[in-house]
Amino acid sequence: MAKSLKREHVWFECKDCGSRNYRTPVNVVGGVPKIELKKYCKNERKHTVHKIRRK
């Protein structure tokens, strides 16, 4: 039997408007990584920096 990975869904939140647009699973065994990505924000209608936010 395979071991189950400790994964958790987190949201990417836009730094400009604060809306949570994207959701992705991350590995939380060593702690949640601090990731900042440039993603498209539909409210701002442009690419902005998104940070991880946990629910």
N, CA, C and O atoms as CSV, one atom per row, in Angstrom:
chain,resi,resn,atom,element,x,y,z
A,1,MET,N,N,0.837,-1.176,0.000
A,1,MET,CA,C,0.000,0.000,0.000
A,1,MET,C,C,0.887,1.246,0.000
A,1,MET,O,O,1.857,1.330,0.754
A,2,ALA,N,N,0.547,2.196,-0.842
A,2,ALA,CA,C,1.332,3.420,-0.955
A,2,ALA,C,C,1.001,4.380,0.185
A,2,ALA,O,O,-0.126,4.422,0.679
A,3,LYS,N,N,2.013,5.148,0.588
A,3,LYS,CA,C,1.793,6.149,1.618
A,3,LYS,C,C,1.015,7.325,1.038
A,3,LYS,O,O,1.211,7.702,-0.117
A,4,SER,N,N,0.138,7.894,1.842
A,4,SER,CA,C,-0.583,9.072,1.391
A,4,SER,C,C,0.262,10.312,1.673
A,4,SER,O,O,0.872,10.431,2.736
A,5,LEU,N,N,0.289,11.213,0.731
A,5,LEU,CA,C,1.053,12.439,0.888
A,5,LEU,C,C,0.249,13.453,1.690
A,5,LEU,O,O,-0.979,13.485,1.605
A,6,LYS,N,N,0.925,14.262,2.452
A,6,LYS,CA,C,0.275,15.315,3.224
A,6,LYS,C,C,0.152,16.539,2.328
A,6,LYS,O,O,1.058,17.369,2.256
A,7,ARG,N,N,-0.983,16.636,1.649
A,7,ARG,CA,C,-1.213,17.744,0.736
A,7,ARG,C,C,-2.446,18.516,1.191
A,7,ARG,O,O,-3.387,17.949,1.746
A,8,GLU,N,N,-2.417,19.805,0.947
A,8,GLU,CA,C,-3.500,20.679,1.362
A,8,GLU,C,C,-3.766,21.678,0.245
A,8,GLU,O,O,-2.834,22.129,-0.421
A,9,HIS,N,N,-5.023,22.022,0.038
A,9,HIS,CA,C,-5.368,23.016,-0.975
A,9,HIS,C,C,-5.187,24.412,-0.398
A,9,HIS,O,O,-5.639,24.694,0.711
A,10,VAL,N,N,-4.529,25.277,-1.147
A,10,VAL,CA,C,-4.331,26.671,-0.760
A,10,VAL,C,C,-4.823,27.560,-1.901
A,10,VAL,O,O,-4.928,27.117,-3.044
A,11,TRP,N,N,-5.119,28.799,-1.583
A,11,TRP,CA,C,-5.592,29.774,-2.554
A,11,TRP,C,C,-4.481,30.757,-2.890
A,11,TRP,O,O,-3.650,31.084,-2.043
A,12,PHE,N,N,-4.473,31.227,-4.139
A,12,PHE,CA,C,-3.602,32.328,-4.540
A,12,PHE,C,C,-4.439,33.589,-4.520
A,12,PHE,O,O,-5.465,33.676,-5.195
A,13,GLU,N,N,-3.992,34.583,-3.730
A,13,GLU,CA,C,-4.728,35.828,-3.548
A,13,GLU,C,C,-3.977,36.973,-4.215
A,13,GLU,O,O,-2.762,37.099,-4.068
A,14,CYS,N,N,-4.701,37.796,-4.942
A,14,CYS,CA,C,-4.127,38.953,-5.610
A,14,CYS,C,C,-3.693,39.982,-4.563
A,14,CYS,O,O,-4.449,40.291,-3.642
A,15,LYS,N,N,-2.470,40.512,-4.708
A,15,LYS,CA,C,-1.979,41.503,-3.754
A,15,LYS,C,C,-2.647,42.861,-3.944
A,15,LYS,O,O,-2.730,43.642,-2.997
A,16,ASP,N,N,-3.125,43.155,-5.159
A,16,ASP,CA,C,-3.725,44.464,-5.425
A,16,ASP,C,C,-5.165,44.550,-4.931
A,16,ASP,O,O,-5.505,45.456,-4.171
A,17,CYS,N,N,-6.017,43.613,-5.357
A,17,CYS,CA,C,-7.441,43.721,-5.025
A,17,CYS,C,C,-7.865,42.766,-3.907
A,17,CYS,O,O,-8.935,42.957,-3.330
A,18,GLY,N,N,-7.068,41.751,-3.584
A,18,GLY,CA,C,-7.386,40.847,-2.483
A,18,GLY,C,C,-8.314,39.706,-2.838
A,18,GLY,O,O,-8.721,38.961,-1.946
A,19,SER,N,N,-8.667,39.536,-4.100
A,19,SER,CA,C,-9.551,38.439,-4.477
A,19,SER,C,C,-8.751,37.144,-4.600
A,19,SER,O,O,-7.606,37.147,-5.051
A,20,ARG,N,N,-9.368,36.050,-4.195
A,20,ARG,CA,C,-8.730,34.735,-4.278
A,20,ARG,C,C,-9.182,34.072,-5.567
A,20,ARG,O,O,-10.340,33.677,-5.707
A,21,ASN,N,N,-8.242,33.956,-6.516
A,21,ASN,CA,C,-8.588,33.545,-7.871
A,21,ASN,C,C,-8.243,32.100,-8.194
A,21,ASN,O,O,-8.973,31.457,-8.949
A,22,TYR,N,N,-7.165,31.573,-7.654
A,22,TYR,CA,C,-6.675,30.261,-8.038
A,22,TYR,C,C,-6.534,29.376,-6.810
A,22,TYR,O,O,-6.239,29.863,-5.718
A,23,ARG,N,N,-6.747,28.064,-6.987
A,23,ARG,CA,C,-6.597,27.102,-5.904
A,23,ARG,C,C,-5.698,25.971,-6.391
A,23,ARG,O,O,-5.860,25.488,-7.512
A,24,THR,N,N,-4.751,25.547,-5.555
A,24,THR,CA,C,-3.818,24.504,-5.939
A,24,THR,C,C,-3.416,23.681,-4.717
A,24,THR,O,O,-3.368,24.218,-3.611
A,25,PRO,N,N,-3.127,22.386,-4.891
A,25,PRO,CA,C,-2.638,21.590,-3.758
A,25,PRO,C,C,-1.136,21.777,-3.575
A,25,PRO,O,O,-0.391,21.833,-4.553
A,26,VAL,N,N,-0.689,21.873,-2.319
A,26,VAL,CA,C,0.730,21.979,-2.007
A,26,VAL,C,C,1.087,20.944,-0.950
A,26,VAL,O,O,0.231,20.498,-0.187
A,27,ASN,N,N,2.347,20.571,-0.915
A,27,ASN,CA,C,2.858,19.625,0.064
A,27,ASN,C,C,3.156,20.380,1.356
A,27,ASN,O,O,3.915,21.348,1.342
A,28,VAL,N,N,2.566,19.949,2.480
A,28,VAL,CA,C,2.716,20.675,3.735
A,28,VAL,C,C,3.552,19.910,4.763
A,28,VAL,O,O,3.492,20.216,5.953
A,29,VAL,N,N,4.325,18.926,4.321
A,29,VAL,CA,C,5.143,18.149,5.251
A,29,VAL,C,C,6.209,19.032,5.881
A,29,VAL,O,O,6.387,18.982,7.098
A,30,GLY,N,N,6.919,19.831,5.112
A,30,GLY,CA,C,7.971,20.694,5.642
A,30,GLY,C,C,7.502,22.113,5.870
A,30,GLY,O,O,8.331,23.017,5.978
A,31,GLY,N,N,6.208,22.340,5.947
A,31,GLY,CA,C,5.661,23.685,6.081
A,31,GLY,C,C,5.193,24.194,4.736
A,31,GLY,O,O,5.642,23.707,3.698
A,32,VAL,N,N,4.314,25.151,4.738
A,32,VAL,CA,C,3.786,25.694,3.489
A,32,VAL,C,C,4.821,26.629,2.878
A,32,VAL,O,O,5.305,27.531,3.561
A,33,PRO,N,N,5.177,26.434,1.597
A,33,PRO,CA,C,6.178,27.309,0.978
A,33,PRO,C,C,5.621,28.708,0.736
A,33,PRO,O,O,4.416,28.884,0.552
A,34,LYS,N,N,6.498,29.687,0.738
A,34,LYS,CA,C,6.101,31.063,0.453
A,34,LYS,C,C,6.328,31.311,-1.037
A,34,LYS,O,O,7.457,31.503,-1.488
A,35,ILE,N,N,5.240,31.301,-1.779
A,35,ILE,CA,C,5.314,31.429,-3.231
A,35,ILE,C,C,4.601,32.706,-3.658
A,35,ILE,O,O,3.509,33.005,-3.174
A,36,GLU,N,N,5.217,33.454,-4.559
A,36,GLU,CA,C,4.596,34.603,-5.199
A,36,GLU,C,C,4.715,34.411,-6.701
A,36,GLU,O,O,5.815,34.255,-7.229
A,37,LEU,N,N,3.585,34.424,-7.384
A,37,LEU,CA,C,3.553,34.228,-8.829
A,37,LEU,C,C,2.802,35.370,-9.487
A,37,LEU,O,O,1.907,35.966,-8.886
A,38,LYS,N,N,3.170,35.674,-10.729
A,38,LYS,CA,C,2.400,36.633,-11.509
A,38,LYS,C,C,1.338,35.834,-12.258
A,38,LYS,O,O,1.646,35.040,-13.147
A,39,LYS,N,N,0.073,36.062,-11.878
A,39,LYS,CA,C,-1.055,35.372,-12.489
A,39,LYS,C,C,-2.041,36.425,-12.979
A,39,LYS,O,O,-1.964,37.593,-12.596
A,40,TYR,N,N,-2.961,35.998,-13.827
A,40,TYR,CA,C,-3.964,36.914,-14.365
A,40,TYR,C,C,-5.084,37.101,-13.345
A,40,TYR,O,O,-5.643,36.127,-12.842
A,41,CYS,N,N,-5.407,38.353,-13.045
A,41,CYS,CA,C,-6.504,38.686,-12.136
A,41,CYS,C,C,-7.676,39.175,-12.977
A,41,CYS,O,O,-7.554,40.159,-13.705
A,42,LYS,N,N,-8.824,38.481,-12.875
A,42,LYS,CA,C,-9.973,38.865,-13.699
A,42,LYS,C,C,-10.617,40.166,-13.222
A,42,LYS,O,O,-11.268,40.851,-14.011
A,43,ASN,N,N,-10.446,40.520,-11.940
A,43,ASN,CA,C,-11.009,41.780,-11.453
A,43,ASN,C,C,-10.194,42.978,-11.917
A,43,ASN,O,O,-10.752,44.006,-12.301
A,44,GLU,N,N,-8.868,42.842,-11.881
A,44,GLU,CA,C,-7.980,43.915,-12.340
A,44,GLU,C,C,-7.814,43.916,-13.859
A,44,GLU,O,O,-7.438,44.930,-14.448
A,45,ARG,N,N,-8.096,42.779,-14.483
A,45,ARG,CA,C,-7.947,42.556,-15.925
A,45,ARG,C,C,-6.519,42.764,-16.392
A,45,ARG,O,O,-6.277,43.355,-17.444
A,46,LYS,N,N,-5.562,42.267,-15.589
A,46,LYS,CA,C,-4.148,42.316,-15.956
A,46,LYS,C,C,-3.400,41.302,-15.087
A,46,LYS,O,O,-3.971,40.756,-14.143
A,47,HIS,N,N,-2.141,41.052,-15.397
A,47,HIS,CA,C,-1.313,40.154,-14.613
A,47,HIS,C,C,-0.799,40.888,-13.380
A,47,HIS,O,O,-0.219,41.969,-13.486
A,48,THR,N,N,-1.017,40.292,-12.208
A,48,THR,CA,C,-0.576,40.875,-10.946
A,48,THR,C,C,0.107,39.797,-10.114
A,48,THR,O,O,0.042,38.616,-10.455
A,49,VAL,N,N,0.755,40.192,-9.036
A,49,VAL,CA,C,1.424,39.261,-8.137
A,49,VAL,C,C,0.381,38.630,-7.237
A,49,VAL,O,O,-0.455,39.327,-6.664
A,50,HIS,N,N,0.429,37.298,-7.111
A,50,HIS,CA,C,-0.467,36.541,-6.250
A,50,HIS,C,C,0.351,35.825,-5.187
A,50,HIS,O,O,1.401,35.257,-5.487
A,51,LYS,N,N,-0.125,35.850,-3.945
A,51,LYS,CA,C,0.527,35.159,-2.818
A,51,LYS,C,C,-0.363,34.034,-2.318
A,51,LYS,O,O,-1.574,34.045,-2.539
A,52,ILE,N,N,0.243,33.059,-1.641
A,52,ILE,CA,C,-0.512,31.937,-1.073
A,52,ILE,C,C,-1.251,32.393,0.178
A,52,ILE,O,O,-0.689,33.073,1.036
A,53,ARG,N,N,-2.518,32.008,0.265
A,53,ARG,CA,C,-3.340,32.214,1.446
A,53,ARG,C,C,-4.007,30.888,1.789
A,53,ARG,O,O,-4.556,30.213,0.918
A,54,ARG,N,N,-3.955,30.522,3.068
A,54,ARG,CA,C,-4.604,29.288,3.511
A,54,ARG,C,C,-5.999,29.625,4.026
A,54,ARG,O,O,-6.219,30.692,4.599
A,55,LYS,N,N,-6.924,28.720,3.819
A,55,LYS,CA,C,-8.293,28.941,4.292
A,55,LYS,C,C,-8.441,28.542,5.702
A,55,LYS,O,O,-9.529,28.659,6.266
